[in-house]
Amino acid sequence: MSNLKEVAKKANVSITTVSRVINGSDKVNPKTSERVKKVMTMLDYQPNRVAQRLRTVNGRSKLLGLIIPDIKNQFYSNIVRGIEDVAYGNDYAVILCNSDENPNKERFYLEVLKSESVDGIILPPILQFGEEIENIMKTGIPIICFDRKLGNKNVDTVVIDNEMGGYIATSHLIEKGHKQIAILTSSILFSSFSERQKGYERALKENGIEVDKRFILEGDPRSSDNAKIMTSRLINLDNPPTAIFTTNNLMTLGAIEAINEQNLKIPEEISIIGFDDVSWAKAITPPLTVVKQPAYEMGLKAAELFFRKVEDKSSEPVEIVMEPSLIIRQSTATPPK
């Protein structure tokens, strides 16, 4: 069975044009419409009737588009649950897309969601998509951002105070007596990671500790294996860190694995503090000290902003900043002598 993308490619049109032909829109040139219909017949393409049945007479599709970077990451799955709970309570269905932080994949899903005439899109933006997201908003489709900011764009946003999260994590390690503190972070294209690093550097500078570039490693936030490699590099430095701050839970897993393989004891020989209080954080040995994000509540707030926009498209965009909290367990201690 062919899909929408294949029809668009064969007919040499956009996915949006195919969707308009399917829905009988008068915005498509008759010759183009005829060509698309012939391709659909040739490829035996069957439109998604489930989505079409959800269309309502008041102009709303009752569909909400949601793009997340990594469905395996429990932080995002908790946000999805919050969004879905609010959507279901308002008789909306959620179309969930997993982008894998792949720009081409995210661009494709933005196009698909637009072609499905969703009433809005919720996503954690990649900074390079600012112009594309603005163009979608100009069509009347509201965009709600979560977890990350979209540069200086004026758009509804729900974020955590990431700089504060990085600051309290690093400050906790400094209070324990650490001066050689490493951070596993990611690309500045993701505002959340750059802000956490900013908080980390601010805490060091305020305590008179030099920012050592050897201790700042940037990797793939979706890969625990990548974090494992970076942690091994840190451990094997001539003058290694006595503590590591990992800026998401998958990086934390990789770091712990590398530390265990090096037969180092946590926290007697090296301390570790993670970002995200996921279910396994207090189940491992020793239980993990973390910066907690209210992920489910972030999902609720993002969905509530969407429905606010549905009711009043002229409402001014707002930015909701939620507070992180430090959960102290047993993976952090004074540095080894």
C-alpha positions as CSV (number, residue, x, y, z in Angstrom):
1,M,0.0,0.0,0.0
2,S,1.4,3.4,-1.0
3,N,1.7,6.3,1.3
4,L,1.1,10.1,1.0
5,K,4.9,10.8,0.6
6,E,5.1,8.4,-2.4
7,V,2.1,9.9,-4.1
8,A,3.6,13.4,-3.7
9,K,6.9,12.3,-5.1
10,K,5.4,10.6,-8.1
11,A,3.1,13.5,-8.9
12,N,6.0,16.0,-8.3
13,V,3.9,18.0,-5.8
14,S,4.1,18.6,-2.0
15,I,2.4,16.5,0.6
16,T,0.2,19.5,1.3
17,T,-1.1,19.5,-2.3
18,V,-1.9,15.8,-2.2
19,S,-3.8,16.3,1.1
20,R,-5.8,19.3,-0.5
21,V,-6.7,17.1,-3.5
22,I,-8.0,14.4,-1.1
23,N,-10.1,16.9,0.8
24,G,-11.5,18.5,-2.3
25,S,-9.9,21.9,-1.8
26,D,-10.4,24.5,-4.5
27,K,-6.9,25.9,-3.9
28,V,-5.3,23.3,-6.2
29,N,-5.0,23.9,-10.0
30,P,-7.5,21.5,-11.8
31,K,-4.7,20.1,-14.0
32,T,-2.5,19.4,-10.9
33,S,-5.5,17.9,-9.1
34,E,-6.2,15.6,-12.1
35,R,-2.5,14.5,-12.2
36,V,-2.5,13.7,-8.4
37,K,-5.7,11.7,-8.8
38,K,-4.2,9.6,-11.6
39,V,-1.1,8.9,-9.5
40,M,-3.3,7.9,-6.6
41,T,-5.1,5.4,-8.8
42,M,-1.9,4.1,-10.3
43,L,-0.3,3.6,-6.9
44,D,-3.6,2.3,-5.4
45,Y,-3.4,4.9,-2.6
46,Q,-6.2,4.9,0.0
47,P,-6.5,8.1,2.0
48,N,-6.6,7.9,5.8
49,R,-10.3,7.8,6.4
50,V,-9.9,7.6,10.1
51,A,-8.4,11.1,10.2
52,Q,-11.0,12.4,7.8
53,R,-13.8,11.1,10.0
54,L,-12.5,13.2,12.8
55,R,-13.1,16.4,10.8
56,T,-15.8,18.5,12.3
57,V,-18.2,21.1,10.8
58,N,-16.7,23.9,13.0
59,G,-13.5,23.9,11.0
60,R,-11.5,21.9,13.6
61,S,-9.9,18.6,12.9
62,K,-9.8,17.5,16.5
63,L,-6.2,16.4,15.8
64,L,-3.2,17.6,17.7
65,G,0.3,17.1,16.2
66,L,3.1,16.2,18.6
67,I,6.8,15.8,17.7
68,I,9.2,14.5,20.2
69,P,13.0,13.8,19.8
70,D,13.2,10.3,21.3
71,I,10.3,8.1,22.4
72,K,12.8,5.9,24.4
73,N,13.6,8.8,26.7
74,Q,11.4,8.6,29.7
75,F,11.4,12.3,30.1
76,Y,9.7,12.8,26.8
77,S,7.3,9.9,27.3
78,N,6.2,11.5,30.6
79,I,5.5,14.8,28.7
80,V,3.6,12.9,26.1
81,R,1.4,11.4,28.8
82,G,0.6,14.8,30.1
83,I,-0.3,16.2,26.7
84,E,-2.4,13.1,25.8
85,D,-4.4,13.3,29.0
86,V,-5.4,16.8,28.4
87,A,-6.1,16.2,24.7
88,Y,-8.3,13.1,25.4
89,G,-10.2,15.1,28.0
90,N,-11.1,17.6,25.2
91,D,-12.0,14.9,22.7
92,Y,-8.8,15.3,20.7
93,A,-6.6,12.7,19.2
94,V,-2.9,13.1,19.2
95,I,-0.7,12.3,16.2
96,L,2.7,11.4,17.7
97,C,5.9,11.7,15.6
98,N,9.4,10.7,16.7
99,S,12.1,12.9,15.1
100,D,15.3,11.3,16.4
101,E,16.7,14.9,16.5
102,N,17.0,14.4,12.7
103,P,16.4,17.8,10.9
104,N,15.2,16.1,7.7
105,K,12.8,13.8,9.6
106,E,11.5,16.7,11.7
107,R,11.0,18.8,8.5
108,F,9.1,15.8,7.0
109,Y,6.8,15.5,10.0
110,L,6.1,19.2,10.1
111,E,4.9,18.9,6.5
112,V,2.8,15.8,7.2
113,L,1.1,17.4,10.2
114,K,0.4,20.5,8.2
115,S,-1.1,18.3,5.4
116,E,-3.3,16.5,7.9
117,S,-4.8,19.9,8.9
118,V,-4.0,19.4,12.5
119,D,-5.4,22.2,14.8
120,G,-1.9,22.7,16.3
121,I,1.6,21.3,16.8
122,I,3.5,20.9,20.0
123,L,7.2,20.2,19.8
124,P,10.7,20.9,21.3
125,P,12.2,23.1,18.6
126,I,15.6,22.8,16.9
127,L,16.8,26.4,16.6
128,Q,17.5,26.1,12.9
129,F,13.7,25.6,12.3
130,G,12.7,29.1,13.4
131,E,11.7,30.3,10.0
132,E,9.9,27.1,9.0
133,I,7.9,27.2,12.2
134,E,7.0,30.8,11.7
135,N,5.7,30.0,8.2
136,I,3.5,27.3,9.7
137,M,2.1,29.7,12.2
138,K,1.3,32.2,9.4
139,T,-1.1,29.5,8.0
140,G,-3.1,29.8,11.2
141,I,-1.8,26.6,12.8
142,P,-0.7,27.4,16.4
143,I,2.7,26.1,17.5
144,I,3.5,25.4,21.2
145,C,7.1,24.8,22.2
146,F,8.2,22.8,25.2
147,D,11.5,21.9,26.8
148,R,13.4,24.3,24.5
149,K,13.0,27.9,23.4
150,L,12.8,28.9,19.8
151,G,15.4,31.7,19.9
152,N,13.7,35.1,20.2
153,K,10.6,34.0,18.4
154,N,7.3,35.1,19.9
155,V,5.6,31.7,20.5
156,D,3.8,29.9,23.4
157,T,6.5,28.0,25.4
158,V,6.7,25.8,28.4
159,V,10.3,25.3,29.7
160,I,12.1,24.5,32.9
161,D,14.6,27.0,34.3
162,N,17.5,25.0,32.7
163,E,20.2,27.5,33.8
164,M,19.0,27.2,37.4
165,G,19.1,23.4,37.0
166,G,22.7,23.5,35.9
167,Y,23.6,25.9,38.6
168,I,22.1,24.0,41.5
169,A,23.6,20.7,40.3
170,T,27.1,22.2,40.1
171,S,26.7,24.2,43.3
172,H,25.8,21.0,45.1
173,L,29.0,19.4,43.9
174,I,31.0,22.4,44.9
175,E,29.5,22.4,48.4
176,K,30.7,18.8,48.7
177,G,34.2,20.1,48.0
178,H,34.6,19.3,44.3
179,K,36.6,21.6,42.1
180,Q,37.3,19.4,39.1
181,I,33.7,19.0,37.8
182,A,33.0,17.7,34.3
183,I,29.8,18.1,32.3
184,L,28.3,15.9,29.5
185,T,26.2,18.2,27.4
186,S,25.0,18.6,23.8
187,S,24.8,21.0,20.8
188,I,24.0,24.6,21.3
189,L,21.2,24.1,18.7
190,F,19.2,22.8,21.7
191,S,18.6,25.7,24.1
192,S,18.0,23.4,27.1
193,F,21.6,22.0,27.0
194,S,23.3,25.3,26.3
195,E,21.3,26.8,29.3
196,R,22.3,23.9,31.6
197,Q,26.0,24.5,30.6
198,K,25.6,28.2,31.3
199,G,24.4,27.4,34.8
200,Y,27.3,25.0,35.3
201,E,29.8,27.6,34.3
202,R,28.2,30.3,36.4
203,A,28.4,28.2,39.5
204,L,32.1,27.5,38.9
205,K,32.9,31.2,38.3
206,E,31.0,32.4,41.3
207,N,33.1,30.0,43.5
208,G,36.4,31.1,41.9
209,I,36.9,27.8,40.0
210,E,38.3,28.1,36.5
211,V,36.2,26.6,33.7
212,D,38.3,23.8,32.3
213,K,37.4,23.1,28.6
214,R,38.8,19.6,29.0
215,F,35.9,18.8,31.3
216,I,33.2,20.0,28.9
217,L,32.2,17.3,26.4
218,E,29.4,17.6,23.8
219,G,27.7,14.5,22.5
220,D,24.5,12.9,21.4
221,P,21.7,13.3,24.0
222,R,19.9,10.2,22.6
223,S,22.9,7.8,23.0
224,S,24.0,6.3,26.3
225,D,26.8,4.6,24.3
226,N,28.1,8.0,23.3
227,A,28.0,9.2,26.9
228,K,29.9,6.1,27.9
229,I,32.7,6.9,25.5
230,M,32.9,10.5,26.7
231,T,33.0,9.4,30.3
232,S,35.8,7.0,29.6
233,R,37.8,9.9,28.0
234,L,37.3,12.0,31.2
235,I,38.3,9.2,33.5
236,N,41.5,8.5,31.6
237,L,42.7,12.1,31.6
238,D,46.0,12.7,33.4
239,N,44.2,14.8,36.0
240,P,40.6,13.5,35.8
241,P,37.5,15.1,37.3
242,T,36.3,14.0,40.7
243,A,32.6,14.6,39.8
244,I,30.5,14.5,36.6
245,F,27.3,16.3,35.8
246,T,25.2,14.6,33.1
247,T,22.6,16.8,31.4
248,N,20.0,14.2,30.6
249,N,19.1,10.7,31.8
250,L,20.4,8.7,28.8
251,M,23.8,10.4,29.3
252,T,23.6,9.4,32.9
253,L,23.2,5.8,32.0
254,G,26.2,5.8,29.8
255,A,28.3,7.6,32.3
256,I,27.5,5.1,35.1
257,E,28.3,2.2,32.8
258,A,31.7,3.6,32.0
259,I,32.4,4.3,35.7
260,N,31.5,0.7,36.5
261,E,33.7,-0.7,33.8
262,Q,36.6,1.3,35.1
263,N,35.9,-0.3,38.6
264,L,35.5,3.0,40.2
265,K,33.2,3.3,43.2
266,I,30.4,5.9,43.3
267,P,30.6,8.2,45.2
268,E,33.8,7.2,47.1
269,E,36.0,7.6,44.0
270,I,33.8,9.7,41.7
271,S,30.5,11.6,42.2
272,I,27.8,11.8,39.6
273,I,24.7,14.0,39.4
274,G,22.1,13.6,36.7
275,F,19.4,15.7,35.1
276,D,15.9,14.0,35.2
277,D,14.5,12.0,38.1
278,V,13.4,9.0,36.1
279,S,12.0,5.8,37.6
280,W,15.3,3.9,37.8
281,A,17.2,6.8,39.5
282,K,16.4,5.7,43.0
283,A,16.5,2.0,42.2
284,I,20.2,1.7,41.2
285,T,23.1,1.4,43.6
286,P,23.8,3.9,44.9
287,P,20.6,5.9,44.4
288,L,21.2,8.8,42.1
289,T,21.3,12.5,43.0
290,V,19.4,14.4,40.4
291,V,17.9,17.6,39.2
292,K,14.2,16.8,38.9
293,Q,12.1,18.2,36.0
294,P,8.3,18.2,36.3
295,A,7.9,16.4,32.9
296,Y,4.2,15.4,33.2
297,E,3.3,18.8,34.4
298,M,5.1,20.4,31.5
299,G,3.0,18.3,29.2
300,L,-0.2,19.4,30.9
301,K,0.8,23.1,30.6
302,A,1.8,22.7,26.9
303,A,-1.6,21.1,26.1
304,E,-3.5,23.8,28.1
305,L,-1.7,26.5,26.1
306,F,-2.8,24.8,22.9
307,F,-6.4,24.7,23.9
308,R,-6.2,28.4,25.0
309,K,-5.0,29.1,21.5
310,V,-7.8,27.1,20.0
311,E,-10.4,29.1,21.9
312,D,-8.7,32.5,21.2
313,K,-6.2,32.6,18.3
314,S,-5.5,36.2,19.0
315,S,-4.2,35.5,22.5
316,E,-0.7,36.8,23.2
317,P,2.0,34.1,23.4
318,V,3.2,33.3,26.9
319,E,6.2,31.7,28.3
320,I,5.8,29.4,31.3
321,V,9.0,28.7,33.2
322,M,8.8,25.8,35.7
323,E,11.3,25.4,38.6
324,P,13.7,22.4,38.8
325,S,14.5,20.8,42.2
326,L,17.5,19.1,43.6
327,I,16.9,15.5,44.9
328,I,19.9,14.5,47.0
329,R,20.5,10.8,47.3
330,Q,23.8,8.8,47.6
331,S,25.7,9.3,44.3
332,T,27.4,12.4,45.5
333,A,30.0,12.8,48.3
334,T,33.2,14.6,49.2
335,P,36.0,14.1,46.6
336,P,38.6,11.4,47.3
337,K,41.8,12.6,49.0
